[in-house]
Amino acid sequence: MKKLAIDGGKPIREKGFPSWPVWDESEINALREVLESGRWGIGGDKVPEFEQKFAEYVGVEHGICVTSGTTALEVALKAGGVGPGDEVIVPPYTFMATASAVLQVNAIPIFADIDPDTYNIDPNEVEKAITERTKAIIPVHIGGCPADMDAIMDIAKKHNLIVIEDCAQAHSAEWKGQKVGSIGDMGCFSFQSSKNLCAGEGGIITTNNREFGDKCWSFHNCGRVRQGAWYEHPLLGSNLRMTEWQAAILLSQMKRLDEQTKIRNENALYLDKKLSEIDGIRPQKRDDRVTTHAYHLYIFRYDASKFNNVPRAEFLKALSAEGIPCSPGYNPLYKDDLFKAPIEKCPLSCGYYKGKVDYTKVECPVAEKACREEGVWFFQSMFLGDKSDMDDIVNAIKKIKDNFCA
Ligand SMILES: Cc1ncc(COP(=O)(O)O)c(C=O)c1O
Protein backbone atom coordinates (compact mmCIF):
# COMPACT_ATOMS: atom_id res chain seq x y z
CA MET A 1 0.00 0.00 0.00
CA LYS A 2 1.30 3.44 -0.93
CA LYS A 3 2.15 5.77 1.93
CA LEU A 4 -0.12 8.82 2.26
CA ALA A 5 1.41 12.17 1.26
CA ILE A 6 0.34 13.55 4.63
CA ASP A 7 2.63 10.92 6.22
CA GLY A 8 5.55 11.78 3.94
CA GLY A 9 4.63 9.63 0.92
CA LYS A 10 4.61 10.82 -2.71
CA PRO A 11 1.45 12.76 -3.57
CA ILE A 12 -0.81 11.37 -6.29
CA ARG A 13 -0.65 14.73 -8.05
CA GLU A 14 2.21 17.19 -8.15
CA LYS A 15 0.99 19.57 -10.85
CA GLY A 16 -1.85 22.05 -10.41
CA PHE A 17 -5.35 21.94 -11.90
CA PRO A 18 -6.40 24.40 -14.63
CA SER A 19 -6.20 27.95 -13.30
CA TRP A 20 -8.97 30.57 -13.24
CA PRO A 21 -9.85 33.00 -14.73
CA VAL A 22 -9.22 32.06 -18.35
CA TRP A 23 -8.40 35.01 -20.63
CA ASP A 24 -6.51 35.93 -23.79
CA GLU A 25 -6.01 38.76 -26.28
CA SER A 26 -9.77 39.23 -26.64
CA GLU A 27 -10.05 40.56 -23.07
CA ILE A 28 -7.04 42.85 -23.65
CA ASN A 29 -8.60 44.20 -26.86
CA ALA A 30 -11.99 44.66 -25.20
CA LEU A 31 -10.44 46.63 -22.34
CA ARG A 32 -8.39 48.74 -24.76
CA GLU A 33 -11.56 49.51 -26.73
CA VAL A 34 -13.26 50.81 -23.58
CA LEU A 35 -10.16 52.78 -22.61
CA GLU A 36 -9.88 54.47 -25.98
CA SER A 37 -13.62 55.18 -26.22
CA GLY A 38 -13.38 57.47 -23.19
CA ARG A 39 -16.73 56.06 -22.05
CA TRP A 40 -15.87 54.09 -18.95
CA GLY A 41 -19.23 54.21 -17.22
CA ILE A 42 -22.80 55.23 -18.00
CA GLY A 43 -23.26 56.22 -21.64
CA GLY A 44 -21.01 53.46 -22.96
CA ASP A 45 -22.36 50.63 -25.09
CA LYS A 46 -20.80 47.57 -23.40
CA VAL A 47 -23.19 47.36 -20.43
CA PRO A 48 -26.34 47.60 -22.62
CA GLU A 49 -24.86 45.08 -25.06
CA PHE A 50 -24.05 42.60 -22.30
CA GLU A 51 -27.46 43.10 -20.66
CA GLN A 52 -29.14 42.26 -23.94
CA LYS A 53 -26.87 39.29 -24.76
CA PHE A 54 -27.10 37.75 -21.31
CA ALA A 55 -30.88 38.22 -21.13
CA GLU A 56 -31.18 36.54 -24.53
CA TYR A 57 -28.89 33.73 -23.37
CA VAL A 58 -31.00 33.10 -20.27
CA GLY A 59 -34.21 33.45 -22.29
CA VAL A 60 -35.75 36.54 -20.69
CA GLU A 61 -36.77 40.00 -21.86
CA HIS A 62 -34.81 42.12 -19.41
CA GLY A 63 -31.34 42.14 -17.86
CA ILE A 64 -30.15 44.80 -15.41
CA CYS A 65 -26.44 44.81 -14.60
CA VAL A 66 -25.44 45.73 -11.05
CA THR A 67 -22.34 45.76 -8.87
CA SER A 68 -22.56 42.22 -7.43
CA GLY A 69 -24.70 39.14 -6.86
CA THR A 70 -25.41 40.50 -3.39
CA THR A 71 -26.80 43.80 -4.69
CA ALA A 72 -28.70 41.92 -7.42
CA LEU A 73 -30.58 40.07 -4.65
CA GLU A 74 -31.20 43.28 -2.68
CA VAL A 75 -32.50 45.13 -5.73
CA ALA A 76 -34.68 42.20 -6.82
CA LEU A 77 -36.23 41.93 -3.35
CA LYS A 78 -37.01 45.66 -3.35
CA ALA A 79 -38.44 45.46 -6.87
CA GLY A 80 -40.62 42.56 -5.74
CA GLY A 81 -42.03 44.77 -2.99
CA VAL A 82 -40.41 42.80 -0.16
CA GLY A 83 -39.88 44.94 2.93
CA PRO A 84 -40.54 45.40 6.65
CA GLY A 85 -42.90 42.80 8.11
CA ASP A 86 -42.33 40.28 5.32
CA GLU A 87 -40.77 36.83 5.61
CA VAL A 88 -38.63 35.32 2.87
CA ILE A 89 -37.86 31.60 2.79
CA VAL A 90 -34.20 30.77 2.12
CA PRO A 91 -31.98 27.70 2.47
CA PRO A 92 -29.35 27.66 5.25
CA TYR A 93 -26.81 25.96 2.96
CA THR A 94 -25.64 28.89 0.82
CA PHE A 95 -23.48 32.00 0.87
CA MET A 96 -24.50 34.65 3.43
CA ALA A 97 -25.74 37.07 0.75
CA THR A 98 -28.88 34.97 0.17
CA ALA A 99 -30.03 35.75 3.71
CA SER A 100 -28.30 39.09 4.34
CA ALA A 101 -30.03 40.59 1.28
CA VAL A 102 -33.35 39.84 2.99
CA LEU A 103 -32.22 41.62 6.16
CA GLN A 104 -30.94 44.55 4.09
CA VAL A 105 -34.49 45.22 2.87
CA ASN A 106 -35.70 44.93 6.47
CA ALA A 107 -37.45 41.61 5.92
CA ILE A 108 -36.97 38.35 7.83
CA PRO A 109 -35.12 35.33 6.43
CA ILE A 110 -36.83 32.06 7.38
CA PHE A 111 -34.64 29.00 6.95
CA ALA A 112 -36.02 25.86 5.26
CA ASP A 113 -33.82 22.77 5.34
CA ILE A 114 -32.19 21.22 2.29
CA ASP A 115 -32.70 17.92 0.51
CA PRO A 116 -30.14 15.32 1.66
CA ASP A 117 -29.47 14.12 -1.90
CA THR A 118 -29.14 17.40 -3.79
CA TYR A 119 -28.32 19.88 -0.97
CA ASN A 120 -30.84 22.24 -2.60
CA ILE A 121 -33.76 23.72 -0.66
CA ASP A 122 -36.34 21.01 0.10
CA PRO A 123 -39.78 22.01 -1.26
CA ASN A 124 -41.52 20.10 1.59
CA GLU A 125 -39.63 22.24 4.10
CA VAL A 126 -40.53 25.38 2.14
CA GLU A 127 -44.21 24.50 2.35
CA LYS A 128 -43.91 23.95 6.13
CA ALA A 129 -42.23 27.35 6.61
CA ILE A 130 -45.02 29.38 4.98
CA THR A 131 -47.00 31.78 7.18
CA GLU A 132 -49.38 34.63 6.36
CA ARG A 133 -46.30 36.89 6.42
CA THR A 134 -44.40 34.99 3.71
CA LYS A 135 -43.78 37.14 0.66
CA ALA A 136 -41.06 35.38 -1.31
CA ILE A 137 -38.90 32.29 -1.74
CA ILE A 138 -35.23 32.40 -2.75
CA PRO A 139 -34.19 28.98 -4.07
CA VAL A 140 -30.42 28.77 -4.55
CA HIS A 141 -29.14 26.54 -7.35
CA ILE A 142 -26.38 25.23 -5.17
CA GLY A 143 -23.06 24.56 -6.82
CA GLY A 144 -24.84 25.18 -10.13
CA CYS A 145 -27.34 22.32 -9.72
CA PRO A 146 -30.89 23.59 -10.36
CA ALA A 147 -33.26 23.34 -7.40
CA ASP A 148 -36.62 21.57 -7.90
CA MET A 149 -38.22 24.48 -9.74
CA ASP A 150 -41.41 22.53 -10.58
CA ALA A 151 -42.26 22.08 -6.91
CA ILE A 152 -41.12 25.57 -5.92
CA MET A 153 -43.16 27.30 -8.63
CA ASP A 154 -46.22 25.23 -7.66
CA ILE A 155 -45.89 26.29 -4.02
CA ALA A 156 -45.36 29.92 -5.03
CA LYS A 157 -48.45 29.86 -7.23
CA LYS A 158 -50.56 28.25 -4.53
CA HIS A 159 -49.55 30.85 -1.92
CA ASN A 160 -49.12 33.83 -4.24
CA LEU A 161 -45.40 34.26 -3.51
CA ILE A 162 -42.59 35.82 -5.50
CA VAL A 163 -39.71 33.55 -6.53
CA ILE A 164 -36.24 35.07 -6.82
CA GLU A 165 -33.77 32.49 -8.10
CA ASP A 166 -30.29 32.82 -6.63
CA CYS A 167 -28.29 31.85 -9.72
CA ALA A 168 -24.96 33.17 -8.41
CA GLN A 169 -23.39 29.74 -8.96
CA ALA A 170 -25.49 28.61 -11.90
CA HIS A 171 -24.66 30.43 -15.16
CA SER A 172 -25.80 28.15 -18.00
CA ALA A 173 -27.60 25.65 -15.75
CA GLU A 174 -30.88 24.31 -17.12
CA TRP A 175 -33.97 22.75 -15.60
CA LYS A 176 -35.90 20.69 -18.18
CA GLY A 177 -34.08 22.55 -20.94
CA GLN A 178 -34.92 26.00 -19.55
CA LYS A 179 -32.12 28.20 -18.27
CA VAL A 180 -32.23 29.09 -14.59
CA GLY A 181 -32.90 32.78 -14.08
CA SER A 182 -35.90 32.54 -16.42
CA ILE A 183 -38.13 30.28 -14.32
CA GLY A 184 -38.91 32.39 -11.25
CA ASP A 185 -40.04 36.02 -11.24
CA MET A 186 -36.45 37.22 -11.20
CA GLY A 187 -33.01 35.62 -11.34
CA CYS A 188 -29.85 37.00 -9.69
CA PHE A 189 -26.37 36.15 -10.98
CA SER A 190 -22.91 36.99 -9.65
CA PHE A 191 -19.80 37.75 -11.71
CA GLN A 192 -17.41 37.74 -8.75
CA SER A 193 -13.91 36.37 -9.45
CA SER A 194 -14.54 32.69 -8.69
CA LYS A 195 -17.77 32.44 -10.69
CA ASN A 196 -18.13 30.49 -13.95
CA LEU A 197 -18.72 33.81 -15.74
CA CYS A 198 -16.60 36.45 -14.05
CA ALA A 199 -15.39 40.03 -14.21
CA GLY A 200 -13.81 40.37 -10.76
CA GLU A 201 -17.10 41.72 -9.40
CA GLY A 202 -20.57 42.35 -10.82
CA GLY A 203 -24.05 40.91 -11.06
CA ILE A 204 -27.21 40.91 -13.13
CA ILE A 205 -30.93 40.56 -12.53
CA THR A 206 -32.89 38.72 -15.21
CA THR A 207 -36.67 38.88 -15.58
CA ASN A 208 -39.56 38.60 -18.00
CA ASN A 209 -41.63 40.97 -15.90
CA ARG A 210 -41.49 44.51 -17.29
CA GLU A 211 -42.57 46.13 -14.04
CA PHE A 212 -39.94 44.30 -11.99
CA GLY A 213 -37.33 45.09 -14.65
CA ASP A 214 -38.16 48.80 -14.60
CA LYS A 215 -38.06 48.90 -10.81
CA CYS A 216 -34.69 47.12 -10.72
CA TRP A 217 -33.40 49.63 -13.26
CA SER A 218 -34.57 52.52 -11.07
CA PHE A 219 -33.23 51.13 -7.80
CA HIS A 220 -29.79 50.47 -9.31
CA ASN A 221 -29.68 53.89 -10.95
CA CYS A 222 -30.24 56.41 -8.14
CA GLY A 223 -34.04 56.19 -8.34
CA ARG A 224 -34.23 57.56 -11.87
CA VAL A 225 -36.84 56.20 -14.29
CA ARG A 226 -35.93 54.91 -17.72
CA GLN A 227 -37.46 57.75 -19.75
CA GLY A 228 -36.87 60.42 -17.09
CA ALA A 229 -34.40 63.29 -16.92
CA TRP A 230 -30.94 62.93 -15.34
CA TYR A 231 -31.88 65.01 -12.28
CA GLU A 232 -35.31 63.45 -11.74
CA HIS A 233 -35.50 60.83 -8.98
CA PRO A 234 -39.06 59.67 -8.34
CA LEU A 235 -37.90 56.58 -6.40
CA LEU A 236 -35.40 55.94 -3.63
CA GLY A 237 -32.45 54.18 -5.22
CA SER A 238 -28.71 53.85 -5.03
CA ASN A 239 -25.85 53.83 -7.51
CA LEU A 240 -25.25 50.15 -8.22
CA ARG A 241 -24.25 50.49 -11.86
CA MET A 242 -21.72 48.19 -13.49
CA THR A 243 -18.73 49.75 -15.26
CA GLU A 244 -17.94 49.37 -18.94
CA TRP A 245 -14.72 47.52 -18.00
CA GLN A 246 -16.70 44.73 -16.37
CA ALA A 247 -19.18 44.42 -19.23
CA ALA A 248 -16.33 44.32 -21.77
CA ILE A 249 -14.70 41.45 -19.88
CA LEU A 250 -18.03 39.65 -19.53
CA LEU A 251 -18.76 39.89 -23.27
CA SER A 252 -15.42 38.18 -23.94
CA GLN A 253 -15.82 35.61 -21.16
CA MET A 254 -19.32 34.73 -22.35
CA LYS A 255 -17.97 33.45 -25.66
CA ARG A 256 -16.29 30.60 -23.75
CA LEU A 257 -19.11 29.80 -21.35
CA ASP A 258 -20.93 27.07 -23.29
CA GLU A 259 -17.77 25.21 -24.23
CA GLN A 260 -16.50 25.41 -20.63
CA THR A 261 -19.86 24.18 -19.31
CA LYS A 262 -19.72 21.24 -21.71
CA ILE A 263 -16.21 20.27 -20.55
CA ARG A 264 -17.19 20.62 -16.86
CA ASN A 265 -20.22 18.39 -17.45
CA GLU A 266 -18.23 15.70 -19.27
CA ASN A 267 -15.58 15.56 -16.56
CA ALA A 268 -18.02 15.79 -13.66
CA LEU A 269 -20.25 13.02 -15.01
CA TYR A 270 -17.20 10.82 -15.48
CA LEU A 271 -16.14 11.57 -11.90
CA ASP A 272 -19.69 10.85 -10.65
CA LYS A 273 -19.48 7.39 -12.16
CA LYS A 274 -16.04 6.62 -10.73
CA LEU A 275 -16.70 8.03 -7.26
CA SER A 276 -20.03 6.19 -7.01
CA GLU A 277 -18.02 2.96 -7.14
CA ILE A 278 -16.26 3.86 -3.86
CA ASP A 279 -18.27 2.76 -0.83
CA GLY A 280 -18.66 5.81 1.42
CA ILE A 281 -18.55 8.47 -1.34
CA ARG A 282 -21.86 9.69 -2.78
CA PRO A 283 -21.85 12.47 -5.38
CA GLN A 284 -24.58 15.14 -5.21
CA LYS A 285 -27.68 13.67 -6.86
CA ARG A 286 -28.51 15.07 -10.25
CA ASP A 287 -32.27 15.05 -10.77
CA ASP A 288 -33.31 13.72 -14.19
CA ARG A 289 -34.88 17.12 -14.87
CA VAL A 290 -31.47 18.82 -14.54
CA THR A 291 -30.52 19.05 -18.20
CA THR A 292 -27.40 21.14 -17.57
CA HIS A 293 -25.48 21.45 -14.31
CA ALA A 294 -23.17 24.47 -14.12
CA TYR A 295 -20.71 22.67 -11.79
CA HIS A 296 -19.56 25.84 -10.09
CA LEU A 297 -18.94 23.38 -7.29
CA TYR A 298 -18.66 19.63 -7.49
CA ILE A 299 -20.24 18.38 -4.25
CA PHE A 300 -20.08 14.90 -2.78
CA ARG A 301 -20.92 13.32 0.53
CA TYR A 302 -18.29 11.62 2.68
CA ASP A 303 -19.45 8.83 4.97
CA ALA A 304 -16.86 8.47 7.74
CA SER A 305 -18.34 5.12 8.82
CA LYS A 306 -17.04 3.62 5.57
CA PHE A 307 -13.61 5.19 6.14
CA ASN A 308 -12.92 3.54 9.50
CA ASN A 309 -14.68 6.46 11.27
CA VAL A 310 -11.97 8.92 10.31
CA PRO A 311 -13.63 12.36 10.45
CA ARG A 312 -14.08 14.49 7.35
CA ALA A 313 -11.48 17.03 8.51
CA GLU A 314 -8.76 14.34 8.44
CA PHE A 315 -9.97 13.10 5.07
CA LEU A 316 -9.75 16.64 3.65
CA LYS A 317 -6.25 17.15 5.03
CA ALA A 318 -5.12 13.88 3.45
CA LEU A 319 -6.79 14.74 0.13
CA SER A 320 -5.15 18.19 -0.02
CA ALA A 321 -1.78 16.61 0.71
CA GLU A 322 -2.33 14.29 -2.28
CA GLY A 323 -2.53 17.43 -4.44
CA ILE A 324 -6.34 17.62 -4.70
CA PRO A 325 -7.75 21.01 -3.59
CA CYS A 326 -10.97 20.55 -1.59
CA SER A 327 -13.17 22.27 0.97
CA PRO A 328 -15.69 21.36 3.67
CA GLY A 329 -17.93 24.18 2.41
CA TYR A 330 -20.44 26.22 4.37
CA ASN A 331 -21.59 26.49 7.97
CA PRO A 332 -25.38 26.65 8.39
CA LEU A 333 -26.13 30.35 7.93
CA TYR A 334 -28.25 30.66 11.06
CA LYS A 335 -25.26 29.56 13.15
CA ASP A 336 -23.26 32.54 11.97
CA ASP A 337 -22.59 35.24 14.57
CA LEU A 338 -24.95 37.59 12.75
CA PHE A 339 -27.86 35.39 13.76
CA LYS A 340 -26.54 34.45 17.20
CA ALA A 341 -26.82 37.93 18.62
CA PRO A 342 -30.31 39.42 18.61
CA ILE A 343 -30.67 41.66 15.58
CA GLU A 344 -31.59 44.96 17.20
CA LYS A 345 -34.29 47.30 15.91
CA CYS A 346 -35.29 46.54 12.34
CA PRO A 347 -36.09 44.11 11.00
CA LEU A 348 -36.77 41.79 13.94
CA SER A 349 -38.15 44.28 16.44
CA CYS A 350 -39.19 47.32 14.48
CA GLY A 351 -42.93 47.04 15.06
CA TYR A 352 -43.75 46.07 11.48
CA TYR A 353 -42.88 42.44 12.08
CA LYS A 354 -45.72 40.55 13.70
CA GLY A 355 -44.02 37.15 13.91
CA LYS A 356 -41.42 35.84 16.32
CA VAL A 357 -38.07 34.41 15.29
CA ASP A 358 -35.28 33.15 17.50
CA TYR A 359 -32.46 32.06 15.24
CA THR A 360 -30.68 30.30 18.12
CA LYS A 361 -33.58 27.81 18.13
CA VAL A 362 -33.54 27.08 14.38
CA GLU A 363 -32.64 23.51 13.47
CA CYS A 364 -32.10 22.25 9.95
CA PRO A 365 -30.64 18.77 10.57
CA VAL A 366 -29.85 17.96 6.95
CA ALA A 367 -27.90 21.18 6.43
CA GLU A 368 -26.15 20.69 9.77
CA LYS A 369 -25.02 17.20 8.80
CA ALA A 370 -23.86 18.44 5.38
CA CYS A 371 -21.86 21.25 6.98
CA ARG A 372 -20.52 19.37 10.00
CA GLU A 373 -19.48 15.98 8.68
CA GLU A 374 -20.57 15.06 5.18
CA GLY A 375 -20.22 17.64 2.42
CA VAL A 376 -17.03 18.03 0.37
CA TRP A 377 -16.46 20.50 -2.47
CA PHE A 378 -14.22 20.66 -5.49
CA PHE A 379 -14.02 23.88 -7.51
CA GLN A 380 -15.15 24.57 -11.06
CA SER A 381 -11.79 25.13 -12.76
CA MET A 382 -10.65 21.65 -11.68
CA PHE A 383 -13.15 20.36 -14.26
CA LEU A 384 -11.73 22.30 -17.23
CA GLY A 385 -8.98 19.77 -17.95
CA ASP A 386 -9.36 16.15 -19.03
CA LYS A 387 -10.23 12.74 -17.66
CA SER A 388 -6.72 12.13 -16.34
CA ASP A 389 -7.39 14.94 -13.81
CA MET A 390 -10.52 13.09 -12.70
CA ASP A 391 -8.53 9.84 -12.44
CA ASP A 392 -6.09 11.58 -10.08
CA ILE A 393 -9.00 12.57 -7.82
CA VAL A 394 -10.35 9.02 -7.82
CA ASN A 395 -6.92 7.48 -7.19
CA ALA A 396 -6.24 9.89 -4.32
CA ILE A 397 -9.53 9.01 -2.61
CA LYS A 398 -8.93 5.27 -3.12
CA LYS A 399 -5.42 5.60 -1.69
CA ILE A 400 -6.77 7.44 1.35
CA LYS A 401 -9.45 4.84 1.90
CA ASP A 402 -6.94 1.98 1.67
CA ASN A 403 -4.76 3.68 4.28
CA PHE A 404 -7.57 4.69 6.64
CA CYS A 405 -9.06 1.20 6.52
CA ALA A 406 -5.79 -0.77 6.67
C1 LIG B 1 -25.23 31.46 -3.65
C2 LIG B 1 -24.66 32.84 -3.71
N1 LIG B 1 -25.48 33.89 -3.61
C3 LIG B 1 -25.02 35.16 -3.69
C4 LIG B 1 -23.69 35.43 -3.83
C5 LIG B 1 -23.21 36.85 -3.81
O1 LIG B 1 -22.55 37.24 -4.97
P1 LIG B 1 -21.41 38.37 -4.91
O2 LIG B 1 -20.20 37.79 -4.29
O3 LIG B 1 -21.22 38.75 -6.34
O4 LIG B 1 -21.96 39.50 -4.12
C6 LIG B 1 -22.79 34.36 -3.96
C7 LIG B 1 -21.35 34.62 -4.15
O5 LIG B 1 -20.48 34.02 -3.62
C8 LIG B 1 -23.27 33.04 -3.89
O6 LIG B 1 -22.46 31.98 -3.99
The ligand as an SDF file (V2000), in Angstrom:
LIG
                    3D

 16 16  0  0  0  0  0  0  0  0999 V2000
  -25.2320   31.4580   -3.6530 C   0  0  0  0  0  0  0  0  0  0  0  0
  -24.6590   32.8400   -3.7090 C   0  0  0  0  0  0  0  0  0  0  0  0
  -25.4760   33.8930   -3.6100 N   0  0  0  0  0  0  0  0  0  0  0  0
  -25.0230   35.1600   -3.6880 C   0  0  0  0  0  0  0  0  0  0  0  0
  -23.6890   35.4300   -3.8320 C   0  0  0  0  0  0  0  0  0  0  0  0
  -23.2130   36.8510   -3.8140 C   0  0  0  0  0  0  0  0  0  0  0  0
  -22.5510   37.2370   -4.9740 O   0  0  0  0  0  0  0  0  0  0  0  0
  -21.4120   38.3720   -4.9100 P   0  0  0  0  0  0  0  0  0  0  0  0
  -20.2030   37.7910   -4.2930 O   0  0  0  0  0  0  0  0  0  0  0  0
  -21.2220   38.7460   -6.3430 O   0  0  0  0  0  0  0  0  0  0  0  0
  -21.9640   39.5030   -4.1170 O   0  0  0  0  0  0  0  0  0  0  0  0
  -22.7910   34.3630   -3.9630 C   0  0  0  0  0  0  0  0  0  0  0  0
  -21.3490   34.6170   -4.1490 C   0  0  0  0  0  0  0  0  0  0  0  0
  -20.4790   34.0240   -3.6180 O   0  0  0  0  0  0  0  0  0  0  0  0
  -23.2740   33.0370   -3.8940 C   0  0  0  0  0  0  0  0  0  0  0  0
  -22.4550   31.9810   -3.9940 O   0  0  0  0  0  0  0  0  0  0  0  0
  1  2  1  0
  2  3  1  0
  2 15  2  0
  3  4  2  0
  4  5  1  0
  5  6  1  0
  5 12  2  0
  6  7  1  0
  7  8  1  0
  8  9  2  0
  8 10  1  0
  8 11  1  0
 12 13  1  0
 12 15  1  0
 13 14  2  0
 15 16  1  0
M  END
$$$$
